[in-house]
């Protein structure tokens, strides 16, 4: 195994404060340790890795040189301890995900490989590596399988299952802000990171529409004003309750704020990331 641990970067150097607070709240949920133990047992029987390794294309230097080379660069820039397996899924949608409660792996859709620049692809690879580096995967997997796990505790009250589900989903959304920062470190190109996120927002389908960052930021201002009222806050809470990811304009605004604060550049300089 190649040692990528070279620049000293730690996940705590860039983790979003909302991610940290939500994760701490999640750890205080009653019986969480019991449920986590049940999930570990459940996850050993999961067929996801079998499906991925049996049907998707494993990325190696020989099979997909471009993606493999970019993956090595992302691993290096993020100072990863180990290299998870990487697969390409044949799919026309833009998407990527990391999985595995114990041994991690990453899947990226072929449409991303075909339509993204190198820096945009590094954003995706770095984002998923960021989830792994921050230790998100067990909780992430638990959130994605919460309904199945609730059945393990047949007599458990709906109150507990609802409370746990809410805490998991709230944290999961906020953890995306941390993973986006990891993606930005891997890409080391703010404009291309925003281009990646705008492509996801538009899914590349409206080629005659200007999905510029300026237009998105103007859209954010209207959105932010709309949700600041009491009714807006209630609507926002209700609409996002079951979402695994924050809305696109929020993610774009968060990265813009991080870039403008100077914290990103300070981090790159401190650890001499190239």
C-alpha positions in Angstrom: 0.0 0.0 0.0 1.3 3.4 -1.0 1.8 5.9 1.9 0.0 9.1 1.0 0.5 10.5 4.5 3.0 13.2 3.5 1.8 16.8 4.1 0.4 16.6 7.6 -3.2 17.7 6.7 -5.8 16.5 9.2 -9.5 16.4 8.6 -10.0 18.7 11.6 -8.1 21.4 9.8 -11.0 22.0 7.4 -14.1 20.3 8.9 -17.1 22.6 8.9 -18.3 23.8 12.3 -21.9 22.8 11.6 -20.7 19.2 10.8 -18.9 19.0 14.2 -21.8 20.3 16.2 -24.4 18.1 14.5 -22.1 15.0 14.9 -21.7 15.8 18.6 -25.5 16.0 19.0 -25.9 12.7 17.1 -23.6 10.9 19.6 -25.9 12.0 22.4 -29.0 10.2 20.9 -30.1 7.4 23.4 -29.2 3.9 22.5 -27.1 5.0 19.5 -24.2 2.7 20.5 -26.6 -0.3 20.6 -27.9 0.6 17.1 -24.4 1.1 15.8 -23.5 -2.3 17.0 -26.5 -3.8 15.3 -25.5 -2.0 12.1 -22.0 -3.4 12.1 -23.5 -6.8 12.1 -26.0 -5.8 9.4 -23.3 -4.3 7.2 -21.2 -7.4 7.1 -24.1 -9.0 5.3 -24.5 -6.1 2.8 -24.5 -7.0 -0.9 -23.5 -3.5 -2.1 -19.8 -4.2 -2.5 -20.6 -7.5 -4.3 -22.8 -5.7 -6.7 -20.3 -2.9 -7.3 -17.3 -5.2 -7.7 -19.3 -7.6 -9.9 -20.9 -5.0 -12.3 -18.8 -1.8 -12.3 -15.4 -1.1 -13.7 -12.5 -1.1 -11.3 -10.1 1.8 -11.8 -6.4 1.0 -12.0 -3.5 2.5 -13.8 -3.9 0.0 -16.6 -7.6 0.2 -17.0 -8.2 4.0 -16.7 -5.0 6.0 -16.6 -6.5 9.5 -16.5 -8.9 8.8 -13.6 -6.3 6.7 -11.7 -3.7 9.5 -12.0 -6.2 12.1 -10.7 -7.2 9.8 -7.9 -3.5 9.5 -6.8 -3.3 13.3 -6.8 -6.4 13.6 -4.7 -5.1 11.0 -2.2 -1.8 12.9 -2.0 -3.3 16.3 -1.5 -5.7 15.1 1.2 -3.0 13.2 3.0 -5.0 10.0 3.0 -3.9 7.0 5.2 -4.9 4.4 2.6 -6.3 4.0 -0.8 -9.9 2.9 -1.1 -11.0 1.0 -4.2 -12.4 3.1 -7.0 -15.1 2.0 -9.5 -16.8 3.6 -12.5 -20.5 3.0 -12.8 -22.0 3.3 -16.3 -24.7 6.0 -15.8 -25.8 9.1 -17.6 -26.4 11.1 -14.4 -23.8 13.0 -12.6 -23.1 11.3 -9.3 -20.5 9.7 -7.0 -20.6 8.1 -3.6 -18.4 6.5 -1.0 -19.5 3.4 0.9 -18.4 0.7 3.3 -18.6 0.9 7.1 -15.3 -1.0 7.5 -13.5 -1.2 4.2 -14.3 1.8 2.1 -14.8 2.1 -1.7 -15.8 4.9 -4.0 -18.1 4.8 -7.1 -18.2 7.6 -9.7 -20.6 7.6 -12.6 -19.2 7.4 -16.2 -21.0 10.7 -17.1 -18.7 12.6 -14.7 -15.6 11.0 -16.2 -16.8 11.9 -19.7 -18.1 15.5 -19.1 -15.9 16.9 -16.3 -12.5 18.6 -16.6 -9.7 17.1 -14.5 -10.2 19.7 -11.8 -14.0 19.1 -11.7 -13.3 15.4 -11.4 -10.8 16.0 -8.6 -13.6 17.8 -6.8 -15.7 14.7 -6.9 -12.9 12.4 -5.9 -11.8 14.7 -3.1 -15.4 15.1 -1.8 -15.8 11.3 -1.4 -12.3 10.9 0.1 -13.3 13.7 2.5 -16.2 11.6 3.8 -13.8 8.8 4.4 -11.0 10.9 6.0 -13.5 12.5 8.5 -14.8 9.1 9.5 -18.3 9.8 8.2 -18.9 6.4 6.6 -20.3 4.4 9.5 -22.8 7.1 10.3 -23.5 7.7 6.6 -24.2 4.0 6.1 -26.4 4.0 9.2 -28.4 6.9 7.9 -28.9 5.2 4.5 -30.1 2.0 6.2 -32.0 3.4 9.2 -35.4 2.0 8.1 -34.0 -1.5 7.8 -32.3 -1.2 11.2 -35.3 0.0 13.1 -36.9 -3.4 12.3 -34.1 -5.0 14.4 -35.7 -3.4 17.5 -39.3 -4.4 16.9 -40.7 -2.9 20.0 -38.8 0.3 19.8 -40.9 3.4 20.1 -41.6 5.5 17.0 -40.2 8.5 19.0 -36.8 7.0 19.2 -36.7 6.0 15.5 -37.9 9.4 14.5 -35.4 11.2 16.8 -32.5 9.1 15.5 -33.5 9.5 11.9 -33.8 13.3 12.3 -30.4 13.5 14.0 -28.7 11.4 11.4 -30.2 13.3 8.4 -29.4 16.7 10.0 -25.8 15.6 10.5 -25.6 14.0 7.0 -26.6 17.2 5.3 -24.1 19.3 7.3 -21.3 16.7 6.7 -21.5 17.6 3.0 -20.0 21.0 3.7 -16.9 19.3 5.1 -16.7 17.0 2.1 -17.1 19.9 -0.3 -14.1 21.5 1.4 -12.1 18.3 0.9 -13.0 18.4 -2.7 -11.8 21.9 -3.1 -8.5 21.0 -1.5 -8.1 18.1 -3.9 -9.0 20.2 -7.0 -7.0 23.3 -5.9 -9.0 25.4 -8.3 -11.9 27.4 -6.9 -13.4 28.3 -10.3 -13.4 24.7 -11.4 -15.0 23.6 -8.1 -17.8 26.0 -8.6 -18.1 24.9 -12.2 -18.5 21.3 -10.9 -21.2 22.2 -8.5 -23.1 24.3 -11.1 -23.0 21.3 -13.5 -24.6 19.2 -10.8 -27.2 21.9 -10.3 -28.0 22.0 -14.0 -27.1 18.4 -14.8 -25.7 19.6 -18.1 -29.1 19.5 -19.7 -29.8 23.1 -20.5 -26.9 24.1 -22.7 -28.6 27.4 -23.6 -28.8 28.6 -20.0 -26.1 30.5 -18.2 -25.4 28.7 -15.0 -22.8 31.2 -13.9 -21.6 31.6 -10.4 -22.8 35.2 -10.3 -26.3 34.2 -11.2 -26.3 31.4 -8.6 -25.2 33.8 -5.9 -27.9 36.2 -6.8 -30.4 33.4 -6.6 -29.0 32.5 -3.2 -29.7 36.0 -1.9 -33.4 35.7 -2.8 -33.5 32.2 -1.4 -31.9 33.3 1.9 -34.3 36.2 2.3 -37.3 33.8 1.7 -36.3 31.4 4.4 -35.5 34.0 7.1 -39.1 34.7 8.0 -40.8 32.5 10.6 -42.9 30.7 8.0 -39.8 30.4 5.7 -37.9 28.7 8.5 -40.7 26.3 9.2 -41.0 25.5 5.5 -37.3 25.1 5.1 -37.1 22.7 8.1 -40.0 20.6 6.7 -38.8 20.5 3.2 -35.3 19.5 4.1 -36.1 17.0 6.9 -35.7 13.9 4.8 -32.9 15.2 2.5 -29.4 13.6 2.6 -27.8 16.7 0.9 -28.2 20.4 1.4 -29.7 22.4 -1.5 -27.2 23.4 -4.1 -27.3 27.1 -3.6 -26.4 26.6 0.1 -23.4 24.4 -0.8 -22.1 26.9 -3.4 -22.5 29.8 -0.9 -20.7 27.9 1.9 -17.7 27.2 -0.4 -17.7 30.8 -1.5 -17.6 32.0 2.1 -14.8 29.6 2.9 -12.7 30.7 -0.1 -13.4 34.4 0.6 -12.4 34.0 4.3 -8.8 33.2 3.4 -9.0 29.9 5.4 -8.6 27.7 2.3 -5.5 29.6 1.1 -4.0 29.6 4.6 -4.4 25.8 4.7 -2.8 25.2 1.3 0.1 27.4 2.3 0.5 25.9 5.8 0.8 22.4 4.4 2.5 23.3 1.1 -0.1 21.4 -0.8 0.7 21.3 -4.6 
